[in-house]
């Protein structure tokens, strides 16, 4: 019997609703990097944000500046914090996310968030959604105590430890077939892919077009006997 649910964040429960290129362009201007092409800067930032190990947005910017042989400004920490506030202001929940989490939580289902990215960026996004209270633990790959990106086994191990369940008692919900679904399956969890698949969905994995479909599949897996929220 499934007892716990692991959720991804980006493009599963929420998404950045603005233009990320415009966001990085604003950061570039704040850094005074007018000699650096906007698109090139955006690619550099995006690459650093996907790095493994302990990671914050400030550290990603510092690495970009090092690569460009530019001295970091004295107020880089404050600039990064301001940028995180801009980012969070444009982060939005996906339809049905708030209701699904509240319903699962109210029924005593154990929930954990497992997300890749800089620690400060992902936590700022989560705070913007107001979903933190539903999770027993929030595991961000950039957190120095996690320091592992999905599909690494370590992050799934930490999630199950927080949930106090064995792999067979948990299901992973996510949009990334490699990081979310592949990583979960390899560790022994069940999985439900949400969204439009970009490749064949592995046998035995649930496929849900949206969170409404996830809701129906979870009702069966959790043995609730009725549709969540019904």
N, C-alpha and C positions, 0 to 999 in steps of 0.2 A: 504493500500500500504506500502510495506517495504521501509524504508528511510535510514536505518543505518545497519552496519554490525559490530558485535563483533567477533574478532578473538582470538583464543588460540595461543600460541607460539610453545611450544615443540611438535614435531611430527604432527604439523599442518602447520606451516609456515617454521620451521627449525628443525634441530636436531643436537645433539652432535655426530660428525662423528668418534671420536676416542674411545678408550676403557676406560670407566669410572673407571673401576677397576685399570687400570694403572695410571690414574689421581690421584685417592685417594692414591695409593701406593707411588706416588711421594710426595704428601703432607705429608704422614706419615713419609717418610724419612727426609723431611725438618724439621719436628717437633722432629726428633730424637727418635721416638717411636719404636725402633727396637725390643723391647720386645713384642710388640703387633702384633698379627697375622694379615697379610695383609687383608685377607678376613673379619676377625672380625672388623677391623678398617673401612673397606669399608661399612659394614652393619651399624655400628654406625653412620657414616657420613650420609649415605643415610636416615636413620631414622630421624636424626635431620633436614635434609633439607626438610622434609615433615611436620614439625611442624607448627602449626597455630600461629597467632600473628606476631608482628614485628620480622623480621628475616633477618640476613645477613650471608654470609659465615663465617665471623669472629666469629659471635655469635655461629653459629653451631659448629665450631671448639672448641670454649671456653667450650661449654657444653660437648662435647666429652671428652675433657681433664679433666673437672671436674669429669665426670663419671669414668674416669680411675685413678682419684686421682693424676693427674699430674699438676704441676704448669705451667700455660701458659707462653711462652717465652715473653720477653720484646718487641720483634719485631713482635708479632702476627698479628698486623694490616697490616704491610708491607708484611708479608708472605701471608696473605689472599688476598691482592691486587695482588700480583704476581701470585698466584694460579688462580685468576679470569682472568688474562691476558692469562695464559696457556689455560684455559677453552675456552675463547672466540676465541682463535686462531684456535680451532678445531670445531667451530660451523659453520654449513653450511645451506644454504637455501634449501628447498625442491623444486623440479622441478615445475616451473610455479608460484612460490610465488611472486617473484619480479614483474613479468609482471601483475599478477592479481591485486596486491595492487596499482601499478602505474596506471592501467587502471581505477579502481574504483575511485581513488583519482582524476584523471583528469576529471572524469564525475561528480564530486561534491558529491559523496556518502560519508556520514559521517562514519568514521572508528574509532574503539577503540580496543586496545589490552587488553585482560583480561587473566592474567597468574598466576599460582601458583608457589611459590618458593622464595628463598632469593632475596631480592631487588637488591643487587649488582650483583648477578649471572645472573638474568634474564635481567637486563639492559645491562650487558656486552655482553650477547648473542645477544641482539637486536641491539646494536651498531655494532657488527661484521657483521650483515646482512645488515646494512644500511637502515633499514625500518622505523626508528623513524619518519621521516618527513611525512609519510603518515597518521599518527594517530593523532586524536584530543586529545587523552589522552592515557596514558599507565598506567594501573592499575596492580600492582604486589602485590600479597598477603602479601609478607614480608615487604612492605612499611608500616611504622608506621602509615601513614594516611589511610591505607586500612585495614591492620591487620585482614584479613578474607580470607580464602581459598574457592575457588569454591568447592562445590556447595552452599556456604553460600549466602543467599539473599543479604547481604550487598554489596558484590562486584558487583553484577549485578545492584543493585540500583545506585551505584556510576557510573557505566558505562553508564546507561541511562541518568543520570543527566549530564554527560559530553557531551553526544550526543544530549541532549535536545529533546528526543523523549520519547514516552510511550512504554511499552513493546510490544504492538501489531505492532509497527512500526520498530522493530529490529529483526535481525536473528543472532544466535550464530553459529559459525563454529568451530568445535573442534573434537579431536580424542577420548576423554574420555567420555564414555557413562554416567557415573555417574556425574563427576565433571562438564563437559562442557554441555552435552546434558540434563541430568536430572535437573541440576541446572537452566538452561535456561528455560526449559519447566515449571518447578515449578513457575518461576517468571513471566511467561506469554509471553516469547519470542518464536519465531519460531526457529528451529534448523536444522542444517545439520551436520550429522556425516561424517567425512572424514577418510578413511582408512578401514581396515578389521575389522568388528565388532567382539567383543569377546562374545557377547550375543545378543539376539534378539533386533533389533532397535525398539523403541516405535512407535506405530501407529502415523502417521502424521509427523514423522521426516524424512527429506531427507537423503538419503544414497548416498555417493559419494566415489568412489574408490580412487580418487586422486583430485588434485586441478583443473585439466582440467574438471572433472565432476562437481566440485563445481562451476566453472565458468559458465557452462551451466545452472545450477539451479538458480544461482544468477541473471542471465540475465532475467529469467522469473519472479522471485520474485520482482526485482527492476523495472520491466516494461520497460526494455531498448529496447525491440523489435528486438534485434539481439544479437548474441554471443559477449561477451566482447572480444575486440581485433580483432573482425572479420571485 
